[in-house]
Amino acid sequence: MIWQIELFFKYLKQNLTIKRLYSQSEQGAMNQVILTLIATLLTYLVKIELNTTATLFQLKRAFHYLKFESVNQWLDQFRSSS
């Protein structure tokens, strides 16, 4: 059972970009994990909707760099890469 918990946190750190927990409390840590899971699932939905070959990492990076640009600009970027 303990190894399953360790593997879960390893997955979170590697794939969901949780590098450190920002809260000392159990509730704060749970909130951060839940919000990260929601963000990852929304990224999956964008990937499916755009029907793109871009990885989740590439999509997250684009969201970060294009966050102040128009939606059409980053949609066009990924529509053309599929």
VOGUTI-618101 format. One record per residue: x, y, z of N, C-alpha, C in turn. Coordinates in pm, whole numbers. Example, Ala and Ser with C-alpha at 12.3 -4.5 7.8 and 13.67 -1.06 7.14 Angstrom:
BEGIN
+--------+--------+--------+--------+--------+--------+--------+--------+--------+
:    n.X :    n.Y :    n.Z :   ca.X :   ca.Y :   ca.Z :    c.X :    c.Y :    c.Z :
+--------+--------+--------+--------+--------+--------+--------+--------+--------+
:   1319 :   -569 :    780 :   1230 :   -450 :    780 :   1320 :   -330 :    780 :
:   1285 :   -225 :    708 :   1367 :   -106 :    714 :   1290 :      3 :    787 :
+--------+--------+--------+--------+--------+--------+--------+--------+--------+
//
This chain:
BEGIN
+--------+--------+--------+--------+--------+--------+--------+--------+--------+
:    n.X :    n.Y :    n.Z :   ca.X :   ca.Y :   ca.Z :    c.X :    c.Y :    c.Z :
+--------+--------+--------+--------+--------+--------+--------+--------+--------+
:     82 :   -120 :      0 :      0 :      0 :      0 :     87 :    127 :      0 :
:    193 :    125 :     78 :    279 :    243 :     85 :    344 :    271 :    -50 :
:    381 :    166 :   -124 :    443 :    186 :   -255 :    346 :    249 :   -353 :
:    218 :    216 :   -341 :    119 :    278 :   -430 :    110 :    428 :   -404 :
:    118 :    467 :   -279 :    116 :    610 :   -246 :    241 :    678 :   -300 :
:    355 :    613 :   -284 :    480 :    668 :   -336 :    475 :    682 :   -488 :
:    423 :    582 :   -556 :    412 :    588 :   -702 :    316 :    698 :   -746 :
:    208 :    717 :   -670 :    113 :    823 :   -702 :    181 :    959 :   -693 :
:    256 :    983 :   -587 :    323 :   1112 :   -573 :    435 :   1128 :   -676 :
:    501 :   1019 :   -712 :    602 :   1026 :   -818 :    536 :   1069 :   -949 :
:    419 :   1011 :   -980 :    345 :   1048 :  -1100 :    308 :   1196 :  -1095 :
:    258 :   1241 :   -981 :    220 :   1382 :   -968 :    339 :   1473 :   -992 :
:    452 :   1440 :   -934 :    570 :   1525 :   -948 :    623 :   1525 :  -1091 :
:    616 :   1410 :  -1160 :    671 :   1402 :  -1295 :    577 :   1454 :  -1402 :
:    449 :   1427 :  -1389 :    355 :   1456 :  -1498 :    259 :   1570 :  -1471 :
:    234 :   1601 :  -1347 :    137 :   1706 :  -1318 :    203 :   1833 :  -1268 :
:    332 :   1840 :  -1278 :    413 :   1958 :  -1244 :    394 :   2009 :  -1101 :
:    370 :   1917 :  -1009 :    373 :   1955 :   -868 :    515 :   1929 :   -820 :
:    591 :   2034 :   -806 :    729 :   2020 :   -762 :    741 :   2030 :   -611 :
:    651 :   2107 :   -552 :    649 :   2114 :   -406 :    509 :   2153 :   -363 :
:    475 :   2115 :   -241 :    345 :   2151 :   -186 :    358 :   2286 :   -118 :
:    265 :   2375 :   -145 :    274 :   2511 :    -94 :    211 :   2529 :     43 :
:    146 :   2426 :     92 :     81 :   2436 :    221 :    135 :   2330 :    315 :
:    137 :   2362 :    440 :    179 :   2267 :    543 :     62 :   2180 :    590 :
:    -59 :   2225 :    563 :   -177 :   2153 :    612 :   -221 :   2046 :    513 :
:   -291 :   1948 :    565 :   -342 :   1840 :    480 :   -444 :   1895 :    379 :
:   -531 :   1983 :    424 :   -634 :   2039 :    335 :   -571 :   2122 :    225 :
:   -470 :   2199 :    256 :   -402 :   2279 :    155 :   -334 :   2192 :     51 :
:   -271 :   2084 :     95 :   -206 :   1991 :      1 :   -311 :   1924 :    -88 :
:   -422 :   1884 :    -30 :   -529 :   1822 :   -109 :   -585 :   1920 :   -211 :
:   -602 :   2044 :   -172 :   -651 :   2146 :   -266 :   -555 :   2162 :   -383 :
:   -425 :   2165 :   -356 :   -327 :   2181 :   -463 :   -330 :   2061 :   -558 :
:   -340 :   1941 :   -504 :   -345 :   1822 :   -588 :   -471 :   1821 :   -673 :
:   -584 :   1854 :   -614 :   -710 :   1856 :   -687 :   -708 :   1961 :   -797 :
:   -657 :   2080 :   -768 :   -651 :   2184 :   -870 :   -556 :   2146 :   -984 :
:   -447 :   2079 :   -950 :   -354 :   2034 :  -1053 :   -418 :   1927 :  -1141 :
:   -493 :   1836 :  -1080 :   -564 :   1734 :  -1158 :   -668 :   1797 :  -1250 :
:   -739 :   1898 :  -1200 :   -838 :   1967 :  -1283 :   -770 :   2035 :  -1402 :
:   -659 :   2103 :  -1376 :   -587 :   2171 :  -1484 :   -537 :   2071 :  -1588 :
:   -489 :   1956 :  -1543 :   -440 :   1854 :  -1637 :   -555 :   1796 :  -1719 :
:   -668 :   1770 :  -1656 :   -782 :   1718 :  -1730 :   -835 :   1820 :  -1831 :
:   -835 :   1947 :  -1795 :   -876 :   2051 :  -1890 :   -780 :   2058 :  -2008 :
:   -651 :   2038 :  -1981 :   -552 :   2036 :  -2089 :   -578 :   1917 :  -2181 :
:   -612 :   1801 :  -2124 :   -648 :   1685 :  -2207 :   -768 :   1717 :  -2296 :
:   -868 :   1786 :  -2239 :   -986 :   1822 :  -2319 :   -950 :   1915 :  -2435 :
:   -862 :   2010 :  -2411 :   -817 :   2100 :  -2518 :   -746 :   2020 :  -2625 :
:   -660 :   1927 :  -2583 :   -587 :   1842 :  -2678 :   -684 :   1763 :  -2764 :
:   -786 :   1706 :  -2703 :   -886 :   1628 :  -2778 :   -965 :   1718 :  -2872 :
:  -1006 :   1834 :  -2822 :  -1087 :   1926 :  -2903 :  -1010 :   1977 :  -3024 :
:   -881 :   2005 :  -3006 :   -800 :   2056 :  -3116 :   -753 :   1944 :  -3208 :
:   -764 :   1820 :  -3162 :   -717 :   1704 :  -3239 :   -573 :   1727 :  -3284 :
:   -490 :   1762 :  -3188 :   -351 :   1796 :  -3217 :   -257 :   1683 :  -3174 :
:   -141 :   1680 :  -3233 :    -40 :   1582 :  -3194 :     53 :   1638 :  -3087 :
:     31 :   1760 :  -3046 :    114 :   1821 :  -2941 :     96 :   1745 :  -2810 :
:    204 :   1737 :  -2735 :    197 :   1671 :  -2604 :    135 :   1764 :  -2502 :
:     97 :   1708 :  -2388 :     43 :   1791 :  -2281 :    145 :   1894 :  -2235 :
:    271 :   1854 :  -2230 :    376 :   1947 :  -2192 :    384 :   2064 :  -2290 :
:    374 :   2035 :  -2419 :    378 :   2142 :  -2520 :    257 :   2234 :  -2507 :
:    142 :   2177 :  -2480 :     22 :   2259 :  -2461 :     34 :   2347 :  -2338 :
:     81 :   2290 :  -2227 :     97 :   2369 :  -2105 :    197 :   2482 :  -2126 :
:    305 :   2453 :  -2197 :    405 :   2556 :  -2225 :    343 :   2667 :  -2310 :
:    263 :   2629 :  -2410 :    197 :   2730 :  -2494 :    100 :   2814 :  -2413 :
:     25 :   2751 :  -2323 :    -66 :   2827 :  -2238 :     12 :   2929 :  -2156 :
:    127 :   2889 :  -2109 :    208 :   2980 :  -2026 :    259 :   3099 :  -2109 :
:    314 :   3072 :  -2225 :    375 :   3179 :  -2305 :    273 :   3264 :  -2380 :
:    158 :   3207 :  -2410 :     59 :   3282 :  -2488 :    -61 :   3327 :  -2404 :
:    -47 :   3328 :  -2273 :   -163 :   3356 :  -2188 :   -220 :   3496 :  -2206 :
:   -141 :   3589 :  -2256 :   -193 :   3724 :  -2276 :   -224 :   3754 :  -2422 :
:   -214 :   3653 :  -2506 :   -246 :   3668 :  -2648 :   -392 :   3628 :  -2672 :
:   -439 :   3654 :  -2791 :   -577 :   3619 :  -2823 :   -591 :   3467 :  -2833 :
:   -709 :   3419 :  -2806 :   -735 :   3276 :  -2812 :   -711 :   3223 :  -2952 :
:   -748 :   3299 :  -3052 :   -730 :   3253 :  -3190 :   -584 :   3231 :  -3225 :
:   -495 :   3309 :  -3166 :   -353 :   3293 :  -3196 :   -302 :   3157 :  -3151 :
:   -332 :   3115 :  -3028 :   -281 :   2985 :  -2985 :   -362 :   2870 :  -3040 :
:   -488 :   2891 :  -3071 :   -565 :   2785 :  -3138 :   -508 :   2758 :  -3277 :
:   -477 :   2866 :  -3350 :   -419 :   2849 :  -3483 :   -284 :   2779 :  -3478 :
:   -206 :   2809 :  -3374 :    -75 :   2745 :  -3360 :    -89 :   2594 :  -3351 :
:   -184 :   2544 :  -3277 :   -197 :   2400 :  -3258 :   -281 :   2335 :  -3365 :
:   -369 :   2408 :  -3428 :   -444 :   2351 :  -3539 :   -351 :   2324 :  -3657 :
:   -254 :   2409 :  -3675 :   -162 :   2392 :  -3787 :    -59 :   2281 :  -3762 :
:    -37 :   2246 :  -3633 :     62 :   2143 :  -3602 :      4 :   2003 :  -3604 :
:   -125 :   1990 :  -3625 :   -184 :   1854 :  -3622 :   -174 :   1785 :  -3754 :
+--------+--------+--------+--------+--------+--------+--------+--------+--------+
//
